[in-house]
């Protein structure tokens, strides 16, 4: 400092600064309760400077909070705050476990019902009773193959089952039946769209989002485990209702970069599963669970860290927070030179931190062996062709088509496509019917964007208020509202209604006559007419409007 007898940047001043920094680091190491404490005391010493005070360090940390992805809450622990270091790249791969929506379990005839009384839906094989044998559920195999085709995977005509041995209270057999050697599908990919501001340049959509292509390595069938529950007296109880349910495990390549991409990829998988009718994929009910494999490397590839697996994440926000915490934790270890140990970890939503369950240095020997009680699963070529032909247009394909052929904005097209195949089909049919009515009567057709907004907003709202929306099925589409659309509010009649609104706008006609063009129906009036149609009123549209107004 000026006036203390030593010029700025002199050897005595630098020596004193280094001693102070060393003391700070020793105190942090001695008092830390978690690795996050080390992260909060990172010190840089540019020439001629002194170590930052705790207050300035806190200010720097808070300034970084503004760059949190959208999945973060407004309050975070220090372990959740992103590391302010662009030198490191986060590498993420996913393992998704999705329950197939077949009525019965994979190897037994017991029903698959969520929320049933404990141990009410348990067949002898689910409980591993002596003498009980498995029998493959053909419907579950068909749905898994459908998902494989939708992801662009090679669905194998011949696959087989294996036993994966390990001991756990909710696994009564002492092994899990899975497909280690020959899974039902190999390969495939899907496109993940992520907010550009959150990710920063991964390549190519017109609405400000970026696309990441995520490769799928394998898709395999396996039976789910039971559920361990803690009783009020501290004892552990086991519910086998879930045991034996059909799981599809989807393993991806480590193509994702960061917390936001990982959460968006899981959300994309969920939408595809629901879109196909393969399952409901409700994370809060446990019918979709996600494991993330996280590692870090320098952007030049000079340093590559070991990966850690975070198990059983049950929300998109938890996925983002777990990956962000691992970024902070792992980079701190790599920069200290201690390295990252391969571990299996769990995530605590209350603290936003992960904790070690077990090290992977001592890999478990699962003693995989062919399942002796099940023959190979063989799908005939004709059956494979039929399953592939039944795969509907996927959301990514639908939104691209709607943008290209209907002229919709990419964001609006994606909103329609993400709601399900019935919503896409309803929009197409309504738009075609409106165009046909306008052409027959010499009026202007409604804009495609107006039809889209009516279908996704007004029509869906009317269906829900009328109570005709289909309740979430046992294994269906996740409750797509337009699935229960009555005939009185079919696409042809909705399209005619929207065409009449457009005709009224273009001609400025406010009368409600009986002629097609003279039936001047405003948008406000059309909402009431549509509500009556959804409730079952099948009279001609002008007649409904005349009675209401």
N, C-alpha and C positions, 0 to 999 in steps of 0.2 A: 504494500500500500504506500502511496506517496507520503513521505515524511517519516517513515519508520527506519530509515537508514539502509534499506535494501531496495534496489530498483525492481519494478514489476518484472516477473519472470526470471528472477535471479535464482541461483542454486539454493540458497538458504530458504527462500520463499517456497520453492517447489518441494523441497524436502519436508517442510512443515505441512504443506498441503497433503502430501502423500501419507504422512503419519496420521493426520486426522482422518483421511479416507480409510486407511487400514483399520483404525480403531472403530469406525462406524461399521465396517463389514464384520469385524470380529464380534461386536455386540449383537449384530443382527443374527449371526450364525449361532451365538450362544442362547439367544432368547426366542428364536423362531419356534412357532407351534405348527407351521406348515411351510411348504416350499414357497407359498405366496409371499411370505415375509421377506424372502431374499429378493424377489422380483421388485418389491416396492422400494428397495434400497440400492438399485443399480446406480452406479456412479461413473461419470465420464470426466476425465481430467484433461481438457485442452490446455496447451502450454500457457502458463501465466494465470491460470484460474484457480479458484479454491473449490473444494467439494460443495455441491448444492446443499442448502439447508433443508430440513424436513418440510418446511412450509413450501419452498419452491418446488420440491419433488411432488408434493400433493397437488400443487397447482398444475404442474405438467401433466399429472395423471388425469386430473379432471378434464383438461382440455382435450384429451384423447377420447373421452366418452362420447363425443358427438359423432364419432365414426362407427358406432355400434350398428350392426345389421338390424333390420326391422324386426327380427324375432326376439330382440332383447327387451326387457322391461326397462322402465325409467330409473330403477335403482339396481345397482350391481355391486357385488363384492369385488375386492381388489383382484381376486383370482379370475374374475370374468373379464376384466378390462383387457382389450386387445394390446398386444405388445407393440410398441412404437418402433418397429424395426422392419424395414422392407427387404432386408437381406434374405429373410427366410420365407420359404413357401410351404404352406400347409397342404398335405396330400391325404385325401380321404377316400376310402372304399366302404361300401355298405354291405351288410348282410340283413336281408329283410325276411321276416317270418310271417306269412300271411295264411290265415285260416281259410280253406276252401269252403264255399257255401253249399256243399252237398247236405241233404237232410240228415244223413247218418254218418257215422264216423268212418275212418279209413279202413279199418279191419274188423268192424263189428256192426251190428244192426241197431245199436243204441242211438237215440236221437241226439243231435247237437243243438242244445238250447242254452242260451245265456240267461243267467239269473234264476235258474231252477234251484230247488232245494238241494242242499249238499248231498252228493252221492245218490241222486235220484235217477240219473241217466247213465248207469254203469252196467255194461254187459260183462259176462264172465271173463272174456278175453281182456277187457279193459282193466280188470282187477287182477290179471295174471293168475286166475284160478287154475289148478291142475287139470290137464286134459282139454282145456279150451284152445282152439286154433284160429288163426287169422284167415279172413276171406277178403280179397281186395274189392273195394268199392269202385265199380266201373265208372260211375258218374264223376267221382273225384278225379280219376285219371283223365276223363274227357275234359274237365274244366282246367286241369293243369296243362294239358296239351293246347287248349285254346289260348291260355296266357302265354305259353311258349311261342306260338305262331304270331301272336300280337306283338311280341317283343322282337320278332324277326329271328328267332332262334331256330336251330335245327332240331326238330322234334324226332326223337329216335323211335323207330318202330319196335325196338326191343330194348327194354331196360330191366333192371333187377334190383332187389332189396338186400340190405346188409344189416347186421346187428352191430350197434355201437354200444359197447359195454361201459357202464359207469353206475355208481350207486348213489341214489338220492331218495329221500322219503316219498316224494310224489311220483316216482318211477317204479311201480311195483314189480315190473319184469326184471329189473336190474340191467336192462339194456333198452335202447331206443332203436326202432326199425327205421332205417333211412336208406338213401341211395348214394353211397360213397363211391362205388366203382363205376356204375353205369347209370347216370341220372336220366330223367325223362327228356331233358332238353339241354343243348349246349349252344353257347354263343348268343348273339343278339345284341341289341342296343336300344337306347331311347334318347330323345332330345330333352334336355332340361333347360327351361327358360328362367333366367335370374335377372333381378333388377341390376341395371348397369352400374348404378351408383354404389351398390353394395359389393359388386365383384370387380368391376374395372376392366372391361375389355376382354371378352372371350369369344366374340364373334358373330353376330348377325340377325337381329329381328328389326322390324320397322317401327316398333312402338317404344323404343327406349330400353327394351330388355335385351339380354344377350343369351346366346344358346351355347350349351355345353353338351357334347355327345358323350354319353356314358355307356361304356361297353358292359354287357352282361356276360359273365363267364359260364355260369351253369344255373340250372333250375332243377331242383330235386324234391321229390315227395318224401315226407316223413310223418311219423305220428307225434302228436303233441303230448306233453306231460300233464300230470295233474297239477294241483295248486296247493301249496303249503300255506296255512293260515295260523296266525297267533291268536290263541284264546285269551280271554280276560284274565285267567289265572296264570298266564305265562306259558302254558303248554302249547305244543305245536300240533295242529290237526291237519288232516289231508282230505281234500275234496277231489274226487276222481271224475267229476262230471266232464272236465276238459280232456281227460286222459284218452288218447286214441283218436282225437279229432284230427282231420287232415290238415297238415301244414305243407305249404310250398315254401322252400327256402330259396331265395334269389341272391346269388353272390355276384357282386359287380367288381370290375377292375378298379384300381385306385386312380380314377380319372378326375375326381372332384378336387376343387381347390378352395377350401375354406368352409366356414360355418354356414354361410348363407346358401351356398351351392348344395351342401349336404341336406339341409332342411328342405330346399326346393325339390331335390331329387326324390326324397321320401314322399313328399306331397304329390309329385307327378306319378309315382308308382301307385299311390292310393287311388288317384283319379282313374288310372287305367284299369285297376282291379274292379272298381265300381262300374266303370263304363262298360266293361265286358260282361258284367253280371257274374263274375267269378267268386266274389265274396263281398262283405260289407266293409271290411278293412277298418273297423272302428278301433282306434288306438286306445280310447278310454276303456273299452271293454276287453282289451287284450287280444283282439282278433288280428291285429297287426302290430308287430314289435320289431324294433330296429336295433342292430348292433353297428357301431361305427369303428373302423380301423383308421387310426390317425398316426401319421408320422410327419417329419419335417426334413427339409433339405435346403441347402443354400441354392439360390437361383442359378448359380453357375454349375451346380451339381458336384462341387468339390467335397461337401460334407453331406452325408445322408444318415439320418437317425433311424433307430429302430422304431417299429410301430407298436402302439398299444391299442387294445380293443376295449371299448366301453360298451357294456352289455345292457340289453333290455330297456331301451329308451322308448317312452310311450307317448311322446308328443313332439311336434315339430319344433317347438320352442326349446324343449329339453335337448334335442339333437343339436341345435345351434349353440346352446350354452355349453354343452359338454365339449364340442369341438373347440370352441373359443377358449375354454379353460385349459384343455390339453395343449393348445398353441402356446399359451402363456407359460404353463408348467414345463413343457418339453424344451422350448427355446431357452428358458432360464438354465436348464440342466446342460444343454449343448454349449451354451456360451461360457459356462463355468468349466467346461472340459470334462465333466463327470460322465457324460453320455446318458442315453435313455435306455432303461431296462425294459425288455419285452414283458408286458404285463396284461392281465385281464383286470379291468377296473369297473367300478359301478359309479353311478352318478346320483348325487343328492340334490334334488330340486330346491330344497330349503336353503342350502348354502351356495349352490351353483358350482360346487367342486366335485371332483372325482376322487375316489379312494381305491387303493389297491386291494384286489380280492386274492390274486395269486400271481406269482411270477411264472413266465412261460419258459424259463430256462430248463425247468424240470417238466418237460412236456408230458401230458397225460397219455398213457398208452390205452387207447380205447379198444384195443383188440378187435378190430373190425373183422367180421367173418360173414360169409354168405348166409342169408336167412334160409334155414333148412325147411321151414314150413310153408314157403311161398315159391311158386314157380316164377320164371321170368314173365314180365308183362309184355305181351305182344299185341301191337295195334296193327290191324290189317291196312294195307295201302288205301283201300277204298274208304275205310273209316277215317284215316288221316286226311284224305282229300275232303271228306264231308265236314270234318271239324274245321279245317282251314277255310273252307268256303263260308262257314257260318260266322267267322270273325267279322264283327262290324267295322265300319270306318273308325279309325282311332282318332282321339282328340287332335293330335298334331296334323293328321291328314285332313280332318274336317275343317279346322280353322284355316289351313292353307287354301282349301277349295273355296270356302266361303269368302275369303279375301280376294281370291282370283276371279271367281265367277259371279259373285253377288256384289262385289265392290265394297264389302264391309271393312271398316278399320280393323287392323289386327287385334286390338284389345277387345273390341266387341265380338269379333269372330271367335276369339279364344273363350270369351265368357259363355257363348252359346255352346261351343264344343265341349267345354268342361262339365256341362250339366248332364250330359248323357246322350245316348243315341236317339231316344224318343224326343228330346228337345230339339236336336238337330233335324230330325225327320219332320217334326211339327213346324219348325220354321220354314223349311224348304217347301212343304205342302201349302202353308199359309201364303208365302210369297208367290207361289205359282197360281194359287186360286185368286189372289188379289189381282195379279197381272191379267189373268184370263177374264175376270169380271170387267176390269177397266177396258180391255180390248173390245169386248162384246158391246159395251155401252158407250164407247168413244170418249172415255174420260181419262184423266191422268192417273197412272198407277201410283200407289204409295211407295216412298223410298224404301229400299231394303233395310236401311238403318232404323226407320220407323217401325217396320214389321218386327225387326229383332227386338227392339225395346218393348214393344207391346207383348211379344211372346214371353220374354224372360222376366218382365216386370208385372204388367197388368194381368196377363192371363194366369201366370203362376200364382199371383196373389189372390185372384178370384177363386182359383181351384182350392187353395189352402183354406180360404175363408168359408167356402161351401162345404168343406169337410170331405171332399171326394178324392183327395190325394191319397195315394197308396201308402199305407204304413210300411215302414222299413221291414222288408221280408226277412226270412230266416237266412237266406243266402243270396238275396237278389241284388238289386241295383242300388242299394243304399237309400231307397225311398225317393226316387226321381218323381217330382210332383206330377208331371204331365203323363205319367204312366196310367193314371186313373181318369183321364179326360173323357167325359160322357159324349155320346154321339151328337147330342144337341149342340155341343160346342166343338164339333169336329173342325178339322183344318179348313175344309171348304167354306163353312159358315163363318169362321173367324176371318178368313181371307176376304170374303164378301163384305163383312162389316168394316174392315180396314179400308177396302176400296171405296165404300160409300163415304167414309170420313174424308178420304182424299178428294173424292168428287165434290163433296160439299165445300171443301176449302177452295178448290180451283174455280168453281162456278159461283161461289158466294151465295149458295141457295140455303135458306134457313127453314124452308117448308118441310113438312113430313107427309108427302103424298104417297101414292101407291106406285107411281112409276119408278123405275130403277134409279134414274138420275135425279128425280125430284125428291127422293127420300133424303133430305138434307140432315145428316146426323153429325153433330159436332163430336169432338173427342171426349168432352165431358159427358155427353149423352151416351156415347158408345161404351163407356165404362159400366154404366148401369145396365145397358142392354147385354153386354158380355156377362155380367154377373147373373142375369136372368137365364141366359143360355147355359151357363155352367151349372146352374141349379136345376136344369132339365127342361127349360122352356124351348120347345122345338118349333114354335110358330114362325112364320116369315119375319125377317128382321124389321121391316117397316111397321108391321102390326105390333110387335113388342115395343118399338119406340113410340108409336102413337098412344099406346095405353100408358106408358110411363110418363110421357111428356105432353 
